[in-house]
Amino acid sequence: MLKPFFLSLIAVLPLTLAAQSDPAQFVNPLVGTQNMGHTYPGATVPFGMVQLSPDTDTTRYELNGSYNPEVYRYCAGYQYEDPTIVGFSHTHFSGTGHSDLGDFLIMPTTGELQLHAGSEEDPSTGYRSAYSHDNEIAEPGYYSVLLEDHGIEAELTSTNRVGIHRYTFPEEADGHIILDLEHGIYTYDEKNVWTFVRVENDSTVTGFRQTDGWARTRTVYFAMSFSKPFTSYGHEKDENDTYRGFWRKFDESKNFPEMIGKDIRAYFNFDVEEGEEVMLKFALSSVSTEGAIKNLQAEAAHWDFDQYRSDARALWNKELSKVEVETITRKDKETFYTALYHTFLGPITYMDVDGRYKGLDQNTHTAEDFTNYTIFSLWDTYRALHPWFNIVQQQRNRDMVYSMLAHYDQSAHHMLPIWSHYANENWCMIGYHSVSVISDAYIKGIISGDIDRALEASVTTAKVPYYDGIGYYMDLGYVPEDQNTSSVSKTLEYAYDDWAISQLAKKAGNTEVETEFKKRSRNFENVYDERIGFMRPRLSDGSFKQEFDEMDTHGQGFIEGNAWNYSLYVPHDPDRMIEMMGGKDRFSEHLDSLFVMEIEDKYIDQTEDITRDGIIGNYVHGNEPGHHIPYLYNWTNDPWKTQERVRMIMDTMYSNTSDGLPGNDDAGQMSAWYLFSAIGFYPVAPGADWYAIGSPNIRSATINLESGHTVTIEALNQSEENIYVQNLSIDGKTVNRNYLLHNELMNADRIVFTMGSKPNTEWGTISPK
């Protein structure tokens, strides 16, 4: 769906020298921040609740009463090409094409107090500041920048639930620290429902912000603590309340310990000396200010900024060390570790240190024996991110499944999450892909208990008749375009999800459900028009839609893809799809055409989530529906073409620079595709126990599993020219098939690819069934 960021500092920022055992040195949090700008250089820890990052503009969702297309560039708040920074907010998405969040903007200033951001053209009109990438450092768990208009060095780091700020002031002056609760990402006049700030004492402040946006009812609480007392404080707000009650007897704007309204912009004044450092700690909670204070006390008890920074880096190195790679070039290593970094940004922790969190029913719940997570961009992440977690983050993915089941328990619709964040279902995109994540985890043995509960939740979700055409789908065997748009995409994705449910039912020993959903999984056949050789929208009377352009995405029954790409979306039954489309040789030629044909400008000019940077021929790698397509040659007589295409995509679509992703990272999916492909295989159909073989671009990768076992993947004769697999062996035993079983991967000591410069047409001709 939506996309990106991440790589090595070497191309963009000063690179701190570190030992070879420090994989954080190969990460560049600025990758993907250019162009569509959907990533952020966050000072966060792996899967942290706090995603602390600079925001570079205040672009609004609407302009003159209409949607403002410019806002799309600011999904993550940070745009690499912008010349100014407006401040540092504590919540962000990584690479999602729609957006929300940007809570609790902090900005330090000197001189005249200004409580509006001002304009990019003239930063002096507000509190924003110019900055230069020459004075900007982004590392895992740390960010710093010189705010040129104020002469202030800003440094950020974090714990899981607490953002840590350190501001060094240039001279003796009146210093101000602004807390802007009006600011947000994808903001508009009605976005804030209410804001509240309470001054507890001369160095502690609490409060909350409630918004109505992508998450329709979202409340985030905070507790903020300063390293020195402030001398005075106050706030502004724009609204003129119709009713003020007896509050009118006070001057609430200055030194009044309660600040209440829709759009609070608070300030705290300090007398600072030249070179003085002022720190603040900012804790979040979904439950209460009491919870935020507990999080602050538990995770940030001291004032040693450098220790917090060191601890954050250590956490990143622990996670990044789960895969130790050697590559052909340093660029490839930086690209790999940046991708790995991206995949560990989310989903995020969503509970306090005592286990309490706000649930979908808006009540407070306590997570029993699991960590509760949020930000499930499932239309994207079911494809590769969660399967990646089933290898390198098994405990976390287990907890993510339990978080989805908790969501189901709290849902008024009795549904698993579709796209959820911060105790809200935002209903973005299509399918019910939680069932894929759940099935994949059970099939691969990541979870063993509660399988009947998981199956019940999956089946119930797949039978909610009023959700996105499911009623029609169950009655007709397809979603009719005249009743529900994007009907072909929905039919195809429902069919895959139904197959995933059938696999879960098989694992649970429920033959009745297995049979029912295996039958439903064949519904992809109902939208295939053999006369033209493409999937095509049908109407409720059974006829195919007459006006049809297989090159167009809009109005043709598809979403984020056209018929050329979506007609290949049958990941659970490629053999049947290939049979329908004319057999192996004809299908191979069809794939060839996809990668080399021209696509006219008119088909992408009005598409904001993709540019030509993410397209090869008519193959769209910058959007997710086609991510499995390069691997489909494995089901033809030309599996070597998968090796060729995959290697080409890695080489041309990914890099270690600020434009180093082909589209939105979509909460880690775009990066997860790279990681799987780099080590030589990909989960074409999550819910199956196999991975399709591609062409590794690493020399070696040692995966340190949570079980304590390590598996080493090697690519002998690896080079930029040797892209074709000549042979594959597992612990010395030759494997002459083009797929790898999950259990083989998890239990092997050594998996060895032998590479060559020419295709070996005799190897890998056996595909998964």
N, C-alpha and C positions, 0 to 999 in steps of 0.2 A: 504493500500500500504506500506508505510514506517513508522518507529516508535519512541520514548519515553522520559520521565523523571519526577520525583517528589515525595516527601513524608515528613517525619518528621526528623528534625535534630537530634533527640534523638539517633538514631542508628549510625550516622556518624560524626556529628559535635557537638561542644558545644551548648547546648540548653539554650538560654536566658530565664530565668523565666519570665512569663507574666501572667496577669490576665486571668481567664477563659473566659472573654469576648473578648480575643485577638486570633482569629482563626489562625492568621499568625504563632503562635507558633507551630501549628500542621503540618506545611509545610516543606518538605525537598526538595529543588531544585536539590539535587543530585540524586534523584531516577531515575533510567533508564540510568545513565551515564556509567555503567559498561557493560561489554560484547560488545554488538553492539554499545554502546556509542552514541546514537542518541539524547541525550538531553544535555542541557547546564545549568550551574548554573548562570542564568542571573540576573544582576541588572537592572531589567526593571519594568515598571508599567503595569497594566492591559491593554492589547491591544496596547502597546506602539510601536511607530515607532522605537525607539532605543531599541535594544536587546543587551545590553552590557554584555560581558562575556569573561572569559579567554579562550584562545586557547592553546592546549597542544602539538601541533605538526604542521609540515608544509608538511605533506604527500601529494604527488602530484597525480593527476588523472592518469598520465601515467608513465610508467617505461620502459625504453628502447624501446619506440615507441608503447607500448601496454598498455591496461588498467591495472591498478594496483589494485587488489582486496583489498589491505590494506586500500585504501582511503575510502572504505565504512564505516569503523569504525569512520570516522571523519566527518560524515555528519553535525554534530552540532559543530564541532571544538574542543570539550572537550571530553577527554577520561579519565575516573576516574583512571585507572591503570597506566597512564603515570607518569613518575617521574619529568617532567619539564613542565614549562609554557613558551611559546614564546611571549606572550603579551595579550592584551585585545582589541578585535575588537568590532564593534558597531552594526553589523547586523548578525542575525542567524536564522536558522529554528529550530523548536522544533520537533525532531523526524521524519524527512523525509528521506527516503532511498536514494534518489538522492539529490543533493545539489548544493549550490551556496553561494554567500554572503561572510561574513568574512571581511567586508570593514573596512579600516582605523584602522590598528593595532597600538596601543600605547604601548610602553615599556619603563619604567624608568630604568636607569642604573647608575653606578658610575665607576670610573677608566678609563681605556683605552676605547676609543670610538670604538664600533664595530657595523657595519651596516648590518650584516647578522646574521640569527638566530643561526647558528652553528648546532651541532649534539646533539642528545639525549645522545649518549654515552660519549661525552665530551662537556658539556655545556660551558666550558671556551672558546671554539672555536667561540662563537658568543654571541649575547645579551640575549639568553634564560637563564632561571634560574631554578635550582632545587627548589622544594617546598615539603611540607609535609601536609597531611590532618590534622595533629595535630595543624597546624597553619593556618587553612583554615576555614572560616565561610561563609555559604551560607544561606541567609534568603530571604523572599520576598522583593524585592527592594533593596537588599544590598548584596555585596560580598566583602570579604577581604582575603588576603593571604600574608604571608611573603615570599618575593623573596630572598631565602637564599644566592644565589651567590652575591647579591648586598646589602643584609642587609636592603632592602627597604620594608616597610609595604605598600601594595597597597590596597586601598579601592575604591569601585565603588558603585554608586547609579545613579538614573536617574529621569528625568521627562518624559513626553510623547515623546518629540522630542530632548532631550538634555541628553547626557551622562555626569556624573559628576565624576571626578577622584580626589582622594587625595593620594599623595605619601609622606610618612614620611621618610626622609633620615637619615642614622645612624650616620653620622659624618660629620665634615667639609670636603668638597670634591668638586671636579668638578662633577656636576650632569648633566646627559643627559636625555632628553626625546625624544625618537625615534618615528617618524610617518612613518610607513612602508605601502606605497600604492601598493607595489608589492604583499604583502601577500594577500591570499584569501583562501577560502575553495573550494575544488575540483579545484585546480589551475593547470595550464599547461603553456607552453611557450607563447601561443597565447591568453591567457585569458584576459590580459589587452590590451585594445585598446589604451587608452591614460590616462595619469594622469597629474595633474596640481596643483601646490601649489603657492600661492601668499602671501607674507609677507606684511600685511597691516601696521603694526607698531611693536614696540618691545614686544607686548604681544598678538597680534591678527593675525591669519592666516586663509586664506580661500583656497578653491580649489575644485577639483572634481576627481572622478574616473569613467572611462567608461570601461565596460567589455563586453566580448562576451562569454557567457557560457550557462547555462540552460535557462536563459533569454538572448536572442540573442543580444539585444542592450539595455544595462542598464547603466544609468548614475546617480550617487549619488553625491550631492554637500554637502560641509561642511563649517562650521565656527568654529574655535577653538580659545579659549581665555585662557590665562594663568593668574594666580593670582599674578605673579611677572614678571618683564621684563626678557627676556633672554639676555645673554651677547654676544652671537654669534650664528650663525646657518649655515647650509649648507646641501648638499645632495650628494648622489651617484645614478648613474643609469648604468645599464650594457650595454645598446646598443651603438653601434657605428653608428651614423647617416650617411647615405650616403650623405645627403645634410644638411649642417649646416647654409647655408646662411651667413649673416654677424654677427650672434651670436658668431662666432668664435673669435671676437675681445675681448670677455669677458671671465674671469674665472668665470663660472657659479656655480662652486661647493661650494664656500664659500661666505656667506654674500651677495648673489645676490638675490634680492627679488622676482624673478620669477624662478620657477623650473618646467621644461617642459620635458616630455618624457613618454615612455611606463611604466617604472617601477621605480618610484621615491621612494627613501628611504631617508627621511629628518631627521635632528636632530636639537635639540635646547639645547644650553648649559646654565647652571645656576651655579652661586656660591652659595652653600648651606651650612648652619651651621648644627651642630649636633642637631638632633631632629627637624629640620625645615620641615614644611609641604608646599608642592607645590601643588596647585590645578590646574586643567584645566577643562574647560567646552567645550563639543564637540557637536554641533548641526548639524542635518541632514536636507536635503531638496531634493525633487525630481525635483525641478524647477530651482533653481539658488542659487548662494552664497548669493545673496540679501535675498532670502527667508530663508536661513539658519541663517543669521544674525537676521532677524526678529523673527525667532523661538527662538533664543538664548536670545534676549532681552525680549521677552514676557514670557518665561518660566523659565529663569535662570538669574535674574537680580542681585542677591547677591552672596556672597562667603561663606555662612554658610553651610558647608557640612552636619553637623548633622541635620539641618533643612530640607534639601533635603531628607535625609534618613528617617526622621520622616514623612515627607509628603508622601513619597513613601509607607511606611508601612501603613499609614492611608488609602491610596487609596486601597491597597490590603485588609485591614480589611473591608473596605466598601463593596468590591465585595465578599469576602469570607463569610461575614455575611449574604449574601442573602440566605444561607442555614445553619441553626443551627442544628447540629446533636448530638445525644447521641448514643453511640455504646456499644457493649459488652465489648470490650477491647480498651485500648489506641492505640494499633497498628491499629485497624480498623478505629479509628478516624483520626489518622495520614495519613493512606492510603486514606481516603475519602477526607480530605482537600488538600492533595497533588494532587489528581486527579482533584479537583475543581480548584486549582491553574493552573494546566496544561491547562485546557480548557479555561482559561482567558488570555493565552499568545497571542493568535491570532485567527483570522486574525488581522493584525496590521493596525493602523492608517496610511493612505497614503495621506496626504495633509498637507500643511503649515497652520499656525495659521490664515491666511487670506483666507483659503479655496481653494487655488490653488494647483494643482497637475498635474503631467505629465500623459497624457492619453495613451491608446493603440496606437493611431495614432501618438504618439510622440509630440503632441502639448500640450500646457498648457491649462488646463480647470479649471473652478471654480465650486466647489460643491455647489449647491444651495439647502439649507434646508436639507442637509444630510452630514454625515461624510463619506468620501471616505475611503474604506479599500482595502487592498491587502493581498496576500498569501492565495489563495483559493485552498486548496488541496482536491478538491471536490469528487474525487473517494473514499476518506476516510471519509470526514467529513459530507457528506449528510446523512450518516446512523444514527448518534447519536449526533454529536456535534451541528449541526444547529437545530435539534429538541430540544436539551437541551437549546439552546439559546431562543427558542420559549417559554420557561418557565421562565428562569432566566435572560435573556438579550434581552428582546423583542425590545427595541429601537435600540440596536446595530444590531440585526439581520435584522430589517427593513432596516437600513442603508446599511447593507451588500447586501441585495437584490437590493437596488437602485444602489449600486456600480457595481453589476453584470449587471444591465440594462444599466448603463453608458458604461461598457465594450462592450456590444452589439452594442450600438450606434456608438462606435469608431472602431468597428471591420471591417476590409476589407472583412472578410468572412461572415459578418452578423451573428455572432454566439455569444452566451453567453460563459462565461469562462469555460474551461475544467480543467485546472490547471494553474493558472496565478499568477504572482508576479512581482512587480516593473514595471508596464506598459508593460508587456510582456505576451504573451500566450506561455507556454512551451510545450503544447500538451501532457503532461505526462498522462499515463494510458488511460482508455477507458470510454465509455458512454458519455452522456451529462447531468451530474447530477446537473447542475445549475437548471434544470427544476424541480427536486425533491425539492430542497431548496425553490424555489419560490412557488411551489404548496403547500408545507407544511405550509409556512407562511400565504398564503391566506386562506387555508382550516381551519386553526386554528385561524383566525381572527387577526393575527398580523398586516396585511396590508389589507386595504380595497380599496384604490384608485388605479388608473392606471392598473386595472386588464386586460383591453383589450390590453394595451401596453405589459404587462407581457406575455399574451397569444400569442401575435404576435411574440415576441422574442423567446418564447419556440418552437412554431411551425416552425418558420423559421430555428432555430438551428437544429431541428430534420429532416430537409429536405435538408441539404447541401450534395449533392450526392457524392462529392469527399472526404468527411471526413470518414475515417476509416471504409469503407465498407457499408456506409449507402445507397449508390446507389443500391448495390446488395440486401441489406436488404429490401428496398422498392419494388424492382422488384420480388424477390424470396420469401420473408417472412423469410429469414435467411441470415446470412453472410456465404458465402462458404469458407471453409478452404483453397482451392487451389487458392483462389484469395486474401485472407486477413487472416493473422494469428490471433490466439486467438479468432477464429470465434464463438465458442460456448459462451464464456464469453461475447462477444460483443452482440450476439443475445439476450441473457438473460437480460443483463443490458439495452439494448435498449428497450426491451419489458416492463421492469419495468418503465423506464423513460416515455415511451409512456402512460402507465397507469396514471402516475402522471400528464401528460399533459391533459389526459381525465378528470381527477378530477378538474383541474384548469378550463377547458372549461365548465364543469358542473356548477362550481361556477359562471362563467361569463355568464351563460345562452346561450352558443353557442353550440347547439345540433349537428350541423354538424361536428364541430371539435371533440366534445365528442365522437360521433359515430365512426369517422375515427380512432381516436387514441385508443379507446377501442378495436377496431378490431386489430390494430397493437399490442396491449398489449398481445394478445394471441399467438404471434409468438414463444413463448417459446415451444409450442407444436411441432413446426417444427423441433426441434433438439433433440427430445426425441426418443430414440430407445427402443421400448417396448420389443424387443427380449432380450436385456441384462439388461434393467431396469435402464439405465443411459442416461443423456444427452451426445450426441456424435456429433463430427463434420461431417457436410455434405459437399459434393462437389458441384460444380456448375451444374453438370448434375443431381443432385437430390439424388445421392447415398450416403450412409454413408462411411466415410473413413474406409478402411479395417484394416490397421495396427493401433490398438488402445489398450492402456493400461490404465485402469481406475484409476490406482494408480499414474500414472506419471503426472507431471505438464507440462513438456516441450514437445512441438511438438504435443500435443494432443488436441489443440483447446482451451486451458485455460490459464489464467494468474493468478499467485499467488494462485493457488488452483488446485486440481485435480477433476476428475469426481465425486468422492464421495462427495466432498464439494459443487462444483458448480451445481450439479444436484438438489440440494436443494434450489437453488436461484430462487424462484418464490415468492417473499415476498408479491406481490399484489394479488395472487390467490392461497393460500396454499391448499384450498379445491380441486381445479382442479389438482394440482400437486399430492396430496395424492391419488386422484382417479386414475390418470394415473399409479401410482406406486403400486397399488394393494389394496388400502383401508386403513383404520385407523390402524387396528391391524398390518397388514403387514408393514406399514410405521413406526409404533412405534418400531417394531423389527429392521427395517433397521437403525433407529437412534441409537438404542442400539449398533448395530454392529459397527457403525462409532466410537463411543466413546471407545470401548474396543479392537478393532482390532489392530494388530501390523503393523507398517509401516517400511519397510526395509531401511537401511541406504542409499542405492543407490538412493532413491527417494528424499533425502534432502541434500546429500553430496555436490551437485553443486548449491545449492540454497542459495545465500548470505543473503537474507532478512528474513530467518526464521531458527531457531534451534529447537532442541527437547524441549527446555524450553517453547516454545510456542505451543506445540502439546500435545493433550490428545488422545491416541489411534491414530486415523486418523483424528480426529477433530483438525483443525488448528485455534486456537484462536489468534495466533500471526500475522495473516493476516486477513484483513477485510471481505472477501466474506462470511465467515461463522458466522459472529457475531450474526445473527438472529437465527441460527440453534438451539441452546438450547431451544428456545422459541417455536419451532414448535410442540413439544409434546402437546401444548394447542389445536391443531386441531385434536388430536387423542383421544382415550378413556383413555389416561394416562396423563392428565395434571400435575399430581404430579411429573412426571419425569422431567418436566421443572424446577420445584422448586429444585429438587435434583441436577440437572446438573448445574444450575446457581449458586447455593450456593457453589458447589464444585469448580467451575471456580474462583469465587471470592476468595475463601480460598487458592487455590493453585497457581494461576497465578499472583496475585497482592500482594504487600507487601510494607513495609516502608523502604526498604533498597536500596542501589545503583543498585541492580539488580531486582528491584521490579516491573518490567513490563514484559509481555510475548513476547514483540517484539517492533518494533518502535511505538512510540506514535502517529505517523502520524498526526501531527498538532492538537492533542487533541482527536482524535477519540477513541483510546484505553482507555483513561481515561474517556471519556464520557460514554462508555459502562459500566464501573464500577459504575459511579454515578447513572445512571438510574437503574441498577440492584440492587444497594445497597438500594435504596428507594422503590424497589419492582415491577418495571415494565420497559418495553422497547418498543421503536417505531419500530416494525418489518417492517412496510411499511410507511415511511414518505410520507405524502400526504393523509393519512387516519386520521380520527379524534379519533383514539383509540390507546391504549398502551396494549401490552400483559402482563399479570401478571406473575411475577416470584416468588422469595423468598427474601424479604428484609433482610439485615443483620444489620440494624440499630435498636436501641430501639425506637428512635423518630427522626423526621426531620421536622423542621419548615421552610417552604419556604416563604420568604418575597418577594412578587410579586411587580412589578413596579406600579401596580394599587393601592397599599397601603393595599391590602388584604393579609392576611396570611393564609396559609393552613398547618395544622399539620398532619403528617403521623406517626402513631404509630404502633408498632409491639408488641402486648401483649404476654407474656410468651416467650419472645425472649431469645434464648440461642444458644450455638454452636450445640446442639443436636436437637433443635426444628426448623427444617428447612422447615416443611410442613405447608402450609396454611390450617387452619381449617375453617376459616370464614373471610369474608370481609364485612365491613359496611362503608357507607358514610353518615355522619351526623346521625348516629343511624339507618339507613336503611340498611338491609342486601342485599348484592349483590351476587347472585349465578351464576355469569359468570366470565370467566377468562380474562376479559379485562376491562379497565377503559377508559371512554370517556374523551377527553381533556377538555371539558366544565365542567365536574364533578370535574376534578382536579383543575381547575382554580377558581371555585366558592365554593368549599367545605370548611367547617371550620375544619372538622376532618375526616380523613380517617384512619380506624383501621383494621389492620391485626391481627387475632388471630392465633398464631403459635402452632405447636405440633410436637411430635417426630415421629409420624406415619402418612402416607398419609391418607387424607380424600378423598376417591374415589368418594364420593357423591357431593363434592363441585367443582365448576368451570368447569363443563362439557359443558358449552355453550361458543363457540368461536366466534370471529368476522366473519362477512360475508361481 
